[in-house]
Amino acid sequence: MTKLMILGAGNCQLNAIKRIKSLGYDVVVSDNRIDSPGKALADISVLADTFSYEASFVEAKKHGIHGIMTSGTDQPVYTVSKIAEAMKLNTFLSPETAFLVTNKKAMKEQFTRSDIKTAPYAFIKQSFKDEELNFEPPYVVKPLDSQGQRGIFKLYSKEDVRVHFDEVIKYSALDEIIVESFYENKEVTVNGWVSGGKVTVLAITDRVTFHSDEHIGVCIAHEYPSIHLERYEKDIMEMTYQICSGFEINEGPIYFQYLVGSDGVYVNEIACRIGGAYEDITIPYVTGVDILDMVIEGSLKEAYDTSVLNQYVYDTKQVYSTQLYFCKPGKVTDITDLNEMKSLDCILDIACHYEIGDTIGLTENASQRAGYIIITGEDELDLRRNIEMVYDQFKVMDDTENLLIRGKRYYR
């Protein structure tokens, strides 16, 4: 039986694990937790840090895999490419390119070399000198090799950077962090596919985040289509082509994050994987292109089918909102039946990551997300009504109140 290994067994990988099995392949799932939800679905589950090439390689060899992939998560992309090269398996990216798109230092330096517009930045160690930050605050500080908005802060002085350095670096295996000049913006994501060096943009979507400095970058919704298309679609498209050329991204999925503000479009970060906002569901809905099937088949064989891209024409006729919802702290006593919610015509999919009896803590980063709801509509007005209706019906209760934080159609 053909064995496909997927790095990551969390909520963002569940759809991929189910799809791999539905296509008739055995699934080997790997991460560093014994209780990851994907492990209950797998044919084989192993315990290995997805960031660690060495640990993951041992398990890949042990189980004689025929292909390796990830989905919805950044850092394992590099591990995937290295294992694929070592085992002579098919891979979308060379390890060199995979490193550039997963290490923020290498990524930023490549933006600069390729003359791609990004916010001013510096790399600092704990004993940094004031002159190393030669741009004005506010600053955004980040680990160089983390994900899920862990360790990210918006700060207002160099002294604040010093105070928060240890809090940032604890999410990293490195001894330095990145400091960026804060650019007032709205975020936009590009999802696409590269085949034989040809870039196909599939969706341009608004990425809505918490407004508070405390939770900077934590996403609460993806809104399609983007409100920025009339003014910035050409710039976003051209920058996407420029990035793929500069980074030598010649094959596979792309997920790029842009910042749109008073000075135009800046690139924030890039990734070469399916996005973590359940784009494996939304991209087929608006385009007819099943990017998850393409990732799976392309991870197993060099000659995978990309013919659907030849007939694809980019348009924005459909509308949807992916609500990445959070909850207030409390102990869950009741959750509206998800099958009942799925029966609503306007819901593409819905999930809740909590169960009755669970205790919900304070929101610190994206890992505290309570679930997602993908809501559609016939047009903009219908979508707004549907979002209201869904939040009227769906509840995550404790003894006294609905803990669900109500969402809406953002930026409209």
VOKE-437160 format. One record per atom (N, C-alpha, C): residue in three letters; x, y, z. Coordinates in steps of 0.2 Angstrom, whole numbers, plus 2048, in hexadecimal, padded with zeros to 3 digits. Atoms other than C-alpha are relative to their C-alpha. Example, Ala and Ser with C-alpha at 12.3 -4.5 7.8 and 13.67 -1.06 7.14 Angstrom:
2
ALA8047FA800;ALA83E7EA827;ALA804806800;SER7FC7FA7FF;SER8447FB824;SER7FC805803;
This chain:
412
MET8047FA800;MET800800800;MET804806800;THR7FD7F9800;THR8068127FC;THR7FF803806;LYS8007FC7FA;LYS80B81B80B;LYS8028077FF;LEU7FE7F9800;LEU80A82E80C;LEU800803807;MET7FF7FD7FA;MET81183781B;MET7FE807800;ILE8017F97FF;ILE80A847821;ILE803803807;LEU7FD7FD7FA;LEU81385282D;LEU7FB805803;GLY8067FC7FC;GLY80685983A;GLY7FA7FC800;ALA8068047FF;ALA7F7851841;ALA7FB804804;GLY8047FC7FC;GLY7EE860848;GLY7F98017FC;ASN8077FE803;ASN7DD868843;ASN8018027F9;CYS7FF7FD807;CYS7E4870833;CYS8027FA7FB;GLN7FE805804;GLN7EA85F82D;GLN7FA7FA7FF;LEU805805800;LEU7DA855830;LEU7FD7FF7F9;ASN803801806;ASN7D285881F;ASN8057FC7FB;ALA7FB803805;ALA7E3853816;ALA8007F8802;ILE7FF8077FD;ILE7E4843821;ILE7FA7FC7FD;LYS806803803;LYS7D283E81C;LYS8007FF7F9;ARG7FF800807;ARG7D584280A;ARG8057FB7FD;ILE7FA805802;ILE7E5837809;ILE7FD7F9800;LYS8038077FF;LYS7DB828810;LYS7FB7FF7FB;SER806801805;SER7CC82B804;SER8037FF7F9;LEU7FD802807;LEU7D882A7F5;LEU8047FA800;GLY7FD807800;GLY7DE8197FB;GLY8077FF802;TYR7F98007FE;TYR7EF81D802;TYR8007FF808;ASP7FF8017F8;ASP7F5818814;ASP803807802;VAL7FE7F97FD;VAL7F882881F;VAL8057FE806;VAL7FC8007FA;VAL80782982A;VAL800807802;VAL8007FA7FD;VAL805838835;VAL805801805;SER7FA7FF7FC;SER81384083F;SER7FF807803;ASP7FF7FA7FD;ASP81484E84C;ASP8037FE807;ASN7FD8017FA;ASN81B85085E;ASN7FB7FF806;ARG8058017FB;ARG80A84D867;ARG7FD7F9800;ILE803806800;ILE80283D86C;ILE7F88007FF;ASP808800800;ASP7F084486D;ASP7FE8057FA;SER8027FD806;SER7F084D85C;SER7FA7FD7FC;PRO807803802;PRO7DE84B854;PRO8017FB7FA;GLY7FE804806;GLY7E6844843;GLY8027FA802;LYS7FD8067FE;LYS7EE83684C;LYS7FB7FA800;ALA8068047FF;ALA7DD82E84F;ALA7FE7FD7F9;LEU802802807;LEU7DA82D83C;LEU8057FD7FC;ALA7FA803804;ALA7EB827836;ALA8007F9800;ASP7FE807800;ASP7F0816831;ASP8067FF804;ILE7FA8007FC;ILE801819839;ILE801807803;SER7FE7F97FD;SER805827846;SER8077FF803;VAL7FA8007FD;VAL81682B84C;VAL801807804;LEU7FE7FA7FC;LEU81E837858;LEU8068037FE;ALA7FA7FD802;ALA82A843851;ALA7FF8077FF;ASP8017F9801;ASP82C856851;ASP8008017F8;THR8007FF808;THR82785C83F;THR8058057FE;PHE7FA7FB801;PHE83586A841;PHE8067FC7FF;SER7FA8047FF;SER84285C843;SER8017FB7FA;TYR7FE804805;TYR849855833;TYR8027F9802;GLU7FE8067FE;GLU85284883C;GLU7FB7FB803;ALA8058047FD;ALA844841847;ALA7FB7FE7FB;SER805802805;SER838841838;SER8037FC7FB;PHE7FD804805;PHE84483982C;PHE8017F9803;VAL8008077FD;VAL84682A838;VAL7FA7FD7FF;GLU806803801;GLU834827838;GLU7FE7FF7F9;ALA802801807;ALA83282A825;ALA8047F97FE;LYS7FC806802;LYS84081D822;LYS7FD7F9803;LYS8038067FD;LYS83881182F;LYS7FA7FD7FD;HIS807803803;HIS827810827;HIS8008007F8;GLY800801807;GLY82D810815;GLY7FB8047FC;ILE8057FC803;ILE82381F80F;ILE8028017F9;HIS7FF7FF807;HIS8208227FD;HIS7FF8087FE;GLY8007F9801;GLY81D8357FF;GLY7FF803806;ILE8007FC7F9;ILE81D84380C;ILE7FD8077FE;MET8037FA801;MET81385380D;MET7FE803807;THR8037FD7FA;THR80B860819;THR7FB8047FD;SER8067FB802;SER7FC86C819;SER7FF804805;GLY8027FC7FB;GLY7F787B822;GLY805802805;THR7FB7FE7FB;THR80787E82B;THR8078017FD;ASP7FB7FD803;ASP817887827;ASP8077FB800;GLN7F98037FF;GLN82787F82F;GLN8017F97FD;PRO7FE807802;PRO82586D82A;PRO8017FF7F8;VAL7FF800808;VAL826872817;VAL8087FE7FF;TYR7F9801800;TYR83987281A;TYR8027F9801;THR7FF8077FF;THR839861822;THR7FE7FC7FB;VAL802804806;VAL82F85A814;VAL8058007FB;SER7FB800806;SER83B860807;SER8067FC801;LYS7FA8047FE;LYS84A859810;LYS8007F9800;ILE801807800;ILE843848813;ILE7FF7FD7F9;ALA802802807;ALA83C847801;ALA8077FF7FC;GLU7F9800804;GLU84E84B7FA;GLU8047FA802;ALA7FC8057FD;ALA85683F806;ALA7FE7F97FE;MET803806802;MET84A831801;MET7FE7FF7F9;LYS801800807;LYS8498357EF;LYS7F98007FE;LEU8087FF801;LEU8368397F0;LEU7FF8067FC;ASN8027FA804;ASN82D8457E6;ASN7FF806805;THR8017FA7FC;THR82D8577ED;THR7FF8067FC;PHE8027FA804;PHE8268687E7;PHE806805801;LEU7FB7FB7FF;LEU8358727EE;LEU8077FD802;SER7F98027FE;SER8488707F0;SER800802807;PRO7FF7FE7F9;PRO84E871802;PRO802807800;GLU7FE7F9800;GLU8568817FD;GLU7FA805800;THR8067FC801;THR8468897F8;THR7FB7FF806;ALA8058017FA;ALA83C881807;ALA803804806;PHE7FD7FC7FA;PHE849889813;PHE7FE8077FF;LEU8017F9801;LEU84689A80B;LEU7F9802802;VAL8077FE7FF;VAL83389980D;VAL7FE7FE807;THR8028027F9;THR83489281F;THR804804806;ASN7FC7FD7FB;ASN84289C828;ASN7FF8087FE;LYS8017F9801;LYS83D8AE82A;LYS8068057FE;LYS7FA7FC802;LYS84F8B5829;LYS8027FF7F9;ALA7FE801807;ALA8538AC819;ALA7FA8037FB;MET8057FE804;MET8428B1812;MET8008087FF;LYS7FF7F8801;LYS8448C4816;LYS8068027FC;GLU7FA7FE804;GLU8558C480F;GLU7FF7FF7F9;GLN801801807;GLN84F8BC7FF;GLN7FB8057FD;PHE8057FB802;PHE8418C97FE;PHE8058067FE;THR7FC7FB801;THR84F8D67FF;THR8047FF7F9;ARG7FC802806;ARG85A8CD7F2;ARG7FC8017F9;SER805800806;SER84B8CC7E6;SER7FC8067FF;ASP8037F9801;ASP8468DE7E8;ASP7F8800801;ILE8078017FF;ILE8358D97EF;ILE7FE804806;LYS8027FB7FB;LYS82C8E67FA;LYS7FE7FD806;THR8028027FA;THR82C8E280C;THR801805805;ALA7FF7FB7FB;ALA82C8EB81D;ALA807800802;PRO7F98007FD;PRO83D8F1824;PRO8017FB806;TYR7FF8067FB;TYR8448E382F;TYR807800803;ALA7F98017FD;ALA8538DF83A;ALA8007F9804;PHE8008067FC;PHE8598CF842;PHE805801806;ILE7FC7FE7FA;ILE85F8D1854;ILE8017FA805;LYS7FF8057FB;LYS8668C6862;LYS7FE804807;GLN8027FD7F9;GLN8628C9875;GLN804806802;SER7FC7FA7FE;SER8718D5877;SER8008057FA;PHE8007FB806;PHE86C8E0868;PHE802807802;LYS7FE7F97FF;LYS8728F2867;LYS7FA8047FD;ASP8067FC803;ASP865900864;ASP8018027F9;GLU7FF7FE807;GLU86D905853;GLU7FE7FA7FB;GLU802806804;GLU8698F384D;GLU7F98017FD;LEU8067FF802;LEU8578F984C;LEU7FF8077FD;ASN7FF7FA804;ASN85990783F;ASN7F98037FD;PHE8077FE803;PHE84690A83C;PHE7FC801807;GLU8047FD7FB;GLU839912847;GLU7FA7FB802;PRO8068047FE;PRO82C909852;PRO7F98027FD;PRO8018077FD;PRO81F901853;PRO8047FB7FD;TYR7FD805802;TYR8288F1851;TYR7FC7F9800;VAL803807800;VAL8228DF84D;VAL8067FB801;VAL7FB8047FF;VAL82D8D2855;VAL7FD7F87FF;LYS802807801;LYS82C8BF850;LYS8067FB801;PRO7FB805800;PRO8368AF852;PRO8017FF7F8;LEU7FE801807;LEU83F8AA842;LEU7FD7F97FD;ASP801807803;ASP839898841;ASP7FA7FD804;SER8068027FC;SER82889784A;SER7FA8017FB;GLN8067FF804;GLN816897844;GLN7FA801805;GLY8067FF7FC;GLY80489A84A;GLY800806804;GLN7FF7F97FD;GLN8088AC84F;GLN8027FF807;ARG7FD8007FA;ARG8118A685E;ARG806804801;GLY7FA7FC7FE;GLY81D8B2866;GLY8018067FC;ILE8007FA804;ILE8188C185B;ILE7FD805804;PHE8027FA7FC;PHE8168D2863;PHE8018067FC;LYS7FF7F9802;LYS8138E485E;LYS802804806;LEU7FC7FC7FB;LEU81F8EF868;LEU8018077FE;TYR7FF7F9801;TYR82290186A;TYR806804802;SER7F97FD7FF;SER83490486F;SER8057FA800;LYS7FA805800;LYS8458FB86E;LYS8007FD807;GLU8008037F9;GLU8438F8881;GLU7FB7FB800;ASP805805800;ASP8338EF87E;ASP8037FA7FD;VAL7FD806803;VAL83C8E4872;VAL8057FC805;ARG7FC8037FB;ARG8498E087F;ARG7FC7FC805;VAL8048037FB;VAL83C8DC88C;VAL7FC7FA7FD;HIS804806803;HIS8328D0880;HIS8057FB7FD;PHE7FB804803;PHE8428C8879;PHE7FF7F8802;ASP8008077FD;ASP8418B8884;ASP7F97FD7FE;GLU807803802;GLU82E8B6880;GLU8007FE7F9;VAL800802807;VAL8318B686E;VAL8057FA7FE;ILE7FB805802;ILE8418AB86D;ILE7FE7F9803;LYS8018077FD;LYS83989D878;LYS7FC7FC7FA;TYR803803805;TYR82F899868;TYR8057FE7FA;SER7FB801805;SER83F89785E;SER8067FB802;ALA7FA8047FE;ALA84E88B85D;ALA8068047FE;LEU7FA7FB802;LEU85989A857;LEU801805806;ASP7FF7FC7FB;ASP8618A7861;ASP7FF8087FE;GLU8027FA802;GLU85B8B6858;GLU7F98017FD;ILE8077FF802;ILE84A8BE853;ILE8008057FA;ILE8017FB805;ILE8438C9845;ILE7FC805803;VAL8047FA7FF;VAL83D8DB848;VAL7FF8037FA;GLU8027FC806;GLU8338E383B;GLU7FD806802;SER8047FA7FF;SER82C8F4839;SER7F97FF7FF;PHE807801801;PHE81A8F483C;PHE7FD8047FA;TYR8037FD806;TYR8108F882C;TYR7F8800801;GLU8078007FF;GLU7FE8FD82F;GLU7FD7FD7FA;ASN803804806;ASN7F48F1824;ASN7FA7FD801;LYS805806800;LYS7E78E581F;LYS8037FB7FC;GLU7FD806803;GLU7ED8D481B;GLU7FC7FD7FA;VAL803803806;VAL7EA8CB80A;VAL8047FA7FF;THR7FD806802;THR7EE8B9806;THR7FF7FE7F9;VAL800803807;VAL7F28B17F5;VAL8017F9801;ASN800807801;ASN7EE89F7F2;ASN8017FE7F9;GLY7FF802807;GLY7F58977E3;GLY8037F97FF;TRP7FC806801;TRP7FE8897DA;TRP8058027FA;VAL7FB7FF805;VAL80E8897D0;VAL8017F97FD;SER7FF807804;SER81087B7C2;SER8058027FB;GLY7FB7FF805;GLY82087A7B8;GLY802808800;GLY7FE7F9800;GLY82488C7BD;GLY7FB8057FF;LYS8067FC801;LYS8138937B8;LYS7FC801806;VAL8047FE7FA;VAL80A89C7C6;VAL7F98017FE;THR8077FF801;THR7F789B7C7;THR7FD802807;VAL8037FE7FA;VAL7EF8A67D4;VAL7F97FE801;LEU8078037FF;LEU7DF89E7DB;LEU7FC804804;ALA8047FC7FC;ALA7D98A97E8;ALA804806804;ILE7FD7FB7FC;ILE7DD8BA7F0;ILE7FA802805;THR8048007FA;THR7D58BC801;THR802804805;ASP7FE7FC7FB;ASP7D48C880F;ASP8017FC807;ARG7FF8037FA;ARG7DC8C181F;ARG7FF805806;VAL8027FB7FB;VAL7D48C982E;VAL8037FE807;THR7FD8027F9;THR7DD8C983F;THR7FE804805;PHE8027FC7FB;PHE7DA8CF850;PHE804807800;HIS7FD7F9800;HIS7DD8E2852;HIS805801806;SER7FC7FE7FA;SER7E58E1863;SER8087FF7FF;ASP7F9802801;ASP7F88E2864;ASP8027FA804;GLU7FE8067FD;GLU7F88D4870;GLU7FF7F97FC;HIS801806804;HIS7F28C8863;HIS8018017F9;ILE7FE7FE806;ILE7FA8CF854;ILE8017FA7FB;GLY7FF806805;GLY7F98C4844;GLY7FB7FA801;VAL8048067FF;VAL7EC8B884C;VAL7FA8017FB;CYS8067FF805;CYS7DF8B583E;CYS7FA7FD803;ILE8068017FE;ILE7CD8B5841;ILE7FB7FE7FA;ALA804801806;ALA7C68B482F;ALA8048007FA;HIS7FD7FF807;HIS7CA8B281D;HIS7F98027FC;GLU8067FE804;GLU7BE8BC812;GLU8018007F8;TYR7FF800808;TYR7BC8B97FF;TYR7FA8037FD;PRO7FA7FE803;PRO7BD8C27F4;PRO803806804;SER7FC7FA7FD;SER7CA8CF7FA;SER7FC8077FE;ILE8027F9802;ILE7C48E17FB;ILE8058047FD;HIS7FA7FC803;HIS7D58E77F4;HIS8017FE7F9;LEU7FF802807;LEU7D38DF7E3;LEU8008067FB;GLU8007FB805;GLU7CE8EF7DA;GLU8068047FF;ARG7FA7FC800;ARG7DD8F97DF;ARG8067FC800;TYR7FA8037FF;TYR7EA8EC7E3;TYR8017F97FC;GLU800807803;GLU7E68DC7D9;GLU8077FF7FB;LYS7FA801804;LYS7F48DF7CC;LYS806800803;ASP7FA8007FC;ASP8018E37D9;ASP8017FA803;ILE8008067FC;ILE7FD8D47E3;ILE8027FA7FB;MET7FE805805;MET7FE8C97D3;MET8078007FE;GLU7F97FF802;GLU80E8D07CD;GLU8057FE805;MET7FC8027FB;MET8168CE7DE;MET8007F9801;THR8008087FF;THR8118BC7DF;THR8047FD7FB;TYR7FC802806;TYR8198B97CE;TYR807801802;GLN7F97FE7FE;GLN8298C27D4;GLN8037FC806;ILE7FD8047FB;ILE82A8B87E4;ILE8017F97FE;CYS7FF807802;CYS8288A77DC;CYS8068007FB;SER7FA800803;SER8368AC7D0;SER806801804;GLY7FB7FF7FC;GLY8418B37DD;GLY8027FB805;PHE7FF8067FC;PHE83F8A47E8;PHE8017F97FD;GLU7FF807804;GLU8408977DA;GLU7FB7FB802;ILE8058057FE;ILE82F8907DF;ILE7FD7FE7F9;ASN802802806;ASN82B8867D0;ASN7FA7FB800;GLU806805800;GLU81E8797D6;GLU7FD800807;GLY8038017FA;GLY8118777E3;GLY7FC806802;PRO8057FB7FD;PRO8058817EE;PRO804806802;ILE7FE7FA7FD;ILE8088937F3;ILE7FB803804;TYR8047FD7FC;TYR80189D801;TYR804806803;PHE7FC7FA7FF;PHE8088AF802;PHE7FB805804;GLN8037FB7FC;GLN8038BC80F;GLN8038077FE;TYR7FE7F9801;TYR8038CF80A;TYR7FD805804;LEU8037FB7FC;LEU8008DF813;LEU7FF8067FB;VAL8027FA804;VAL7F68ED80B;VAL7FF806804;GLY8017FA7FC;GLY7F88FE812;GLY8018067FB;SER8007FA804;SER7FB91080D;SER8068017FB;ASP7FA800805;ASP80C90C804;ASP7FF7FA7FB;GLY801806805;GLY8048FE7FA;GLY8017FA803;VAL8008077FE;VAL8078EC7FB;VAL8077FE802;TYR7FA8037FE;TYR8158E4805;TYR7FF7F9801;VAL8008087FF;VAL8198D1806;VAL801800808;ASN7FE8027F9;ASN8188CB818;ASN8047FA801;GLU7FC8067FF;GLU81C8B9818;GLU7FD7FB7FA;ILE803804805;ILE81A8AB80B;ILE8017F8803;ALA8008077FF;ALA81789880C;ALA7FF7FC7FA;CYS801805806;CYS817889800;CYS7FC7FA803;ARG8058057FD;ARG80887F807;ARG7F98037FF;ILE8077FE7FF;ILE7F5880808;ILE7FF804806;GLY8017FB7FB;GLY7F088E813;GLY7FC7FC806;GLY8038037FA;GLY7EA88A825;GLY7F9802802;ALA8077FE7FF;ALA7D9892823;ALA7FB7FC7FC;TYR804805803;TYR7D288281B;TYR7FF8027F9;GLU8007FE807;GLU7D6888809;GLU7FF7F97FC;ASP801806804;ASP7D5875804;ASP7F87FF7FF;ILE807800801;ILE7C2878806;ILE7FE8067FC;THR8027FA803;THR7C088A800;THR8038017F9;ILE7FD7FF806;ILE7CC88A7F1;ILE7FC7FC7FB;PRO804804805;PRO7C287B7E8;PRO7F98047FF;TYR8067FD801;TYR7B28847EC;TYR8008067FB;VAL8017FA804;VAL7B68957E3;VAL8047FF7F9;THR7FC801806;THR7C288D7D6;THR7FF7FA7FC;GLY800807803;GLY7BE87B7D3;GLY8077FC7FF;VAL7F9803800;VAL7D18787D5;VAL8017FC807;ASP8008047F9;ASP7D386A7E3;ASP808800801;ILE7F98007FE;ILE7E486F7EA;ILE8037FB804;LEU7FE8057FC;LEU7E48627F7;LEU8027FA7FC;ASP7FF806805;ASP7E38547EA;ASP8078017FD;MET7FA7FF804;MET7F185C7E1;MET806800804;VAL7FB8017FC;VAL7FC85D7F0;VAL8027F9802;ILE7FF8077FF;ILE7F984B7F4;ILE8037FC7FB;GLU7FD804806;GLU7FC8447E3;GLU8078037FE;GLY7F97FD802;GLY80B8507E0;GLY8057FE805;SER7FB8027FB;SER81384A7F0;SER8027F87FF;LEU7FF807801;LEU8128387E9;LEU8037FF7F9;LYS7FD801806;LYS81683A7D7;LYS8018067FC;GLU7FD7FA804;GLU81F8467CB;GLU7FB8027FB;ALA8057FE805;ALA8118457BE;ALA7F9800802;TYR8078007FE;TYR80284A7C7;TYR7FC8057FC;ASP8057FD805;ASP7F38527BF;ASP7FF808802;THR8017F97FF;THR7F38657BE;THR7FC8037FA;SER8047FE806;SER7E88667AE;SER7FA805802;VAL8057FC7FF;VAL7DA86F7B7;VAL802808800;LEU7FD7F9800;LEU7E687F7B8;LEU7FF8037F9;ASN8007FD807;ASN7E68807A5;ASN7F98037FE;GLN8077FD801;GLN7D38847A5;GLN7FE805805;TYR8027FB7FB;TYR7D388F7B4;TYR8018077FE;VAL8007F9801;VAL7CE8A17B3;VAL7FF803807;TYR8017FD7FA;TYR7D08AC7C2;TYR7FA805800;ASP8067FC7FF;ASP7BF8B47C8;ASP7FE800807;THR8027FF7F9;THR7B78BA7D8;THR7F8800800;LYS808800800;LYS7A48B67D5;LYS7FD7FE806;GLN8038037F9;GLN7A28AC7E5;GLN802804806;VAL7FE7FD7FA;VAL7A38B27F6;VAL8007FB806;TYR8008057FA;TYR7A78A9807;TYR804804805;SER7FD7FD7FA;SER7AD8AD818;SER8027FA804;THR7FE8057FC;THR7B88A1822;THR801803807;GLN8007FD7F9;GLN7B58A5834;GLN8047FB805;LEU7FC8047FC;LEU7C389F83F;LEU7FF802807;TYR8037FD7FA;TYR7BA8A184F;TYR8047FE807;PHE7FE8017FA;PHE7C08A3861;PHE7FB800805;CYS8058007FA;CYS7B78A1872;CYS803804806;LYS7FE7FD7FA;LYS7B88AA882;LYS8017FA805;PRO7FE8067FB;PRO7BF8A0891;PRO7FA7FD804;GLY8058037FC;GLY7B489489A;GLY8007F87FF;LYS801808800;LYS7AF88189C;LYS7FA7FF7FB;VAL806802805;VAL7A587A88D;VAL7FB7FB803;THR8058047FE;THR795873892;THR7FB7FD7FA;ASP804802806;ASP78C872881;ASP8028037FA;ILE7FE7FD806;ILE79087486F;ILE7FA7FE7FB;THR805802805;THR783875861;THR8027FB7FB;ASP7FF806805;ASP782865856;ASP8038037FA;LEU7FC7FE806;LEU78F867848;LEU7FC7FE7FA;ASN803803806;ASN78585C83C;ASN7FA8047FF;GLU8057FC801;GLU77686783F;GLU8028077FD;MET7FE7FA803;MET78087683A;MET8027FF7F9;LYS7FD802807;LYS78886D82B;LYS7FA8007FB;SER806800804;SER77686B825;SER7FE8067FD;LEU8027FA803;LEU77487D821;LEU8048017FA;ASP7FD7FF807;ASP77788180F;ASP8068057FF;CYS7FB7FA801;CYS782890812;CYS8077FE803;ILE7FA8027FD;ILE78F88681C;ILE8047FB7FC;LEU7FC804803;LEU79D87E812;LEU8037FA805;ASP7FD8057FB;ASP7A5876822;ASP800804806;ILE8007FD7FA;ILE7A5879834;ILE8047FB805;ALA7FD8057FB;ALA7B0872843;ALA801804806;CYS7FF7FD7FA;CYS7B2875855;CYS8067FC803;HIS7FA8047FD;HIS7C387085D;HIS7FF7FF808;TYR8028027F9;TYR7BB86F86F;TYR7FB7FB800;GLU8068057FF;GLU7B0862876;GLU7FD802807;ILE8037FF7F9;ILE7A4862885;ILE8057FE805;GLY7FC8017FA;GLY7AE863895;GLY8078037FF;ASP7FA7FD801;ASP7BD86C88E;ASP800807803;THR8007F97FD;THR7C387C896;THR8048047FB;ILE7FD7FB805;ILE7C788B88A;ILE804805804;GLY7FC7FB7FD;GLY7D5896890;GLY8008077FC;LEU7FF7F9803;LEU7DA8A888B;LEU8037FF7F9;THR7FD800806;THR7DF8AB879;THR807803800;GLU7F97FE800;GLU7F28AC877;GLU8028007F9;ASN7FE800807;ASN7F58A7864;ASN7FB7FC7FD;ALA804804804;ALA7ED89E856;ALA7FE7F9802;SER8018077FE;SER7EE88D85F;SER7FA800804;GLN8068007FC;GLN7DF89286A;GLN7FA8017FC;ARG8067FF804;ARG7D489485B;ARG7FB7FA802;ALA8058057FE;ALA7C388B85F;ALA7FD7FC7FB;GLY803804805;GLY7BE88584E;GLY8008057FA;TYR8017FC806;TYR7B988B83D;TYR7F97FF7FD;ILE806801803;ILE7A988E833;ILE8018047F9;ILE7FF7FD806;ILE7AA891820;ILE7F88017FD;ILE8077FE801;ILE79A89B81B;ILE8008037F9;THR8017FE807;THR79489E809;THR7F98047FF;GLY8067FC802;GLY7878A9801;GLY7FF8017F9;GLU8017FF808;GLU77F8AD7F0;GLU8038067FE;ASP7FD7F9802;ASP7858BF7F1;ASP803803807;GLU7FD7FD7FA;GLU78D8CB7FE;GLU7FA800805;LEU8067FF7FB;LEU77C8CF807;LEU7FE7F9802;ASP8028077FD;ASP7778BC808;ASP8067FD804;LEU7FB8037FC;LEU7888B880F;LEU800803807;ARG8017FD7F9;ARG7868C581D;ARG7FB7FD804;ARG8068037FD;ARG7758BE821;ARG8027F9803;ASN7FE8067FE;ASN77C8AD821;ASN8057FF806;ILE7FB8007FB;ILE78A8B182D;ILE7FC802807;GLU8057FF7FA;GLU77D8B9839;GLU7FC7FA802;MET8048067FF;MET7728AA838;MET8047FB803;VAL7FC8057FD;VAL78089E83C;VAL802801807;TYR7FE7FF7F9;TYR7868A784B;TYR7FA801805;ASP8068017FC;ASP7748A8851;ASP7FF7F9802;GLN8028077FF;GLN773895850;GLN8067FC804;PHE7FA8047FE;PHE78588F855;PHE802803807;LYS7FF7FE7FA;LYS78988F867;LYS8057FB804;VAL7FB8047FC;VAL798889872;VAL7FF803807;MET8037FE7FA;MET79088A884;MET8057FE806;ASP7FF8037F9;ASP79688A896;ASP7FA801804;ASP8068017FC;ASP78A88A8A4;ASP7FB8067FF;THR8047FA7FF;THR78489C8A2;THR8008047F9;GLU8007FC806;GLU7898A3890;GLU8037FC7FA;ASN7FD802806;ASN78E8A087E;ASN807803800;LEU7F97FE800;LEU7A18A087E;LEU8028037F9;LEU7FE7FF807;LEU7A28A286B;LEU8008087FF;ILE7FF7F9802;ILE7A98B3866;ILE7FD8017F9;ARG8047FF806;ARG79D8B9858;ARG8048047FB;GLY7FC7FD806;GLY7A58BD847;GLY7FB8037FB;LYS8047FD805;LYS79E8C6838;LYS8048007F9;ARG7FD7FF806;ARG7A28CA826;ARG805807801;TYR7FB7FB7FF;TYR7B28D5828;TYR8028047FA;TYR7FE7FB805;TYR7B88E481E;TYR7FB8027FB;ARG8057FE805;ARG7A88E7815;ARG7FB805803;
